[in-house]
């Protein structure tokens, strides 16, 4: 067994292999249990000069034309995931203003503890 193969197997067993085929929008979302509204709770620091598309406090109204209040946590996660580099269409409310954005998906890292990109806190 080569060193590279052994390392890949070790990382796979530990659950820490990056999956280049799975991406998401890279923010932490929270859901109000009564209204089922979904809000951005945390946004990681932007790399370089890039301005974040989503900000803490933004409410997600729709993902790809589907109202998020109608989606279970798993269904919402499925809608937000896709190939890294692909974009997902969101309808967002910020400060009483409604706007539509396309957010690029970034790679998720698989780990025993969900990465912040995967968390949906309720």
C-alpha positions in Angstrom: 0.0 0.0 0.0 1.5 3.4 -1.0 1.7 6.2 1.5 -0.8 8.3 -0.4 -3.4 5.5 -0.5 -2.9 4.8 3.2 -3.3 8.5 4.0 -6.5 8.7 1.9 -7.9 5.6 3.7 -7.0 7.0 7.1 -8.7 10.3 6.4 -11.8 8.5 5.0 -12.0 6.4 8.2 -11.7 9.6 10.3 -14.4 11.2 8.2 -12.3 14.2 7.2 -12.0 13.8 3.4 -12.8 16.9 1.4 -15.5 16.1 -1.2 -14.8 18.1 -4.4 -18.3 17.2 -5.7 -20.3 18.7 -2.9 -20.7 22.4 -2.3 -22.9 24.8 -0.3 -23.3 28.5 0.3 -20.9 28.7 3.2 -23.0 30.3 5.9 -24.7 29.2 9.2 -28.5 29.4 9.1 -31.0 29.4 11.9 -34.7 28.7 11.8 -37.4 30.2 14.0 -39.3 27.1 15.3 -42.7 29.0 15.4 -42.6 30.8 12.0 -40.2 28.5 10.3 -38.3 31.6 8.9 -34.7 30.9 8.0 -32.1 33.5 8.9 -28.3 33.9 8.2 -26.7 33.6 11.6 -23.0 33.6 10.7 -20.9 34.4 7.7 -17.3 33.4 7.5 -14.7 36.1 6.8 -14.4 37.0 3.2 -11.2 36.0 1.4 -9.4 38.8 -0.3 -11.4 41.9 -1.3 -14.6 40.0 -1.9 -17.7 41.4 -0.2 -20.0 38.8 1.3 -23.3 38.4 -0.6 -25.2 37.4 2.5 -25.0 39.1 5.9 -26.0 38.0 9.4 -29.7 38.8 9.9 -30.7 38.3 6.3 -33.8 36.2 5.9 -33.9 33.5 3.2 -37.3 33.6 1.6 -36.8 31.3 -1.4 -34.2 28.9 -2.7 -34.4 28.3 -6.5 -38.0 29.6 -6.4 -39.1 27.4 -3.5 -40.3 29.0 -0.2 -37.9 27.9 2.6 -40.7 27.8 5.2 -42.2 24.9 3.3 -38.9 22.9 3.3 -37.7 20.6 6.1 -34.1 21.1 7.2 -32.9 18.2 5.0 -34.8 19.5 2.0 -33.3 22.9 2.5 -29.8 21.4 2.8 -30.4 19.5 -0.5 -31.5 22.7 -2.3 -28.4 24.6 -1.1 -26.0 21.9 -2.1 -24.6 21.4 -5.5 -21.3 21.3 -7.4 -18.6 23.7 -6.1 -18.5 26.8 -8.3 -22.2 26.4 -9.3 -24.6 29.1 -8.2 -27.8 28.9 -6.3 -30.6 31.5 -6.7 -31.9 33.0 -3.4 -34.6 35.5 -2.6 -33.5 37.4 0.5 -35.0 40.0 2.8 -32.6 42.6 4.4 -33.9 45.6 6.3 -37.4 45.3 4.7 -36.0 45.2 1.2 -36.4 42.1 -1.0 -33.7 41.2 -3.5 -32.6 38.2 -5.5 -29.0 37.0 -5.6 -27.0 34.1 -7.0 -24.6 32.7 -4.5 -21.6 30.5 -5.6 -21.3 27.2 -3.8 -17.9 26.4 -2.2 -16.6 22.9 -1.3 -17.8 21.3 1.9 -15.4 19.3 4.1 -16.9 16.0 5.4 -16.3 15.6 9.2 -17.8 13.8 12.2 -19.0 17.3 13.3 -20.8 19.2 10.6 -18.8 22.1 9.2 -20.3 25.6 9.7 -21.3 25.5 6.1 -23.7 22.7 6.8 -25.3 23.8 10.1 -28.9 24.8 10.3 -29.6 25.7 13.9 -33.1 25.5 15.1 
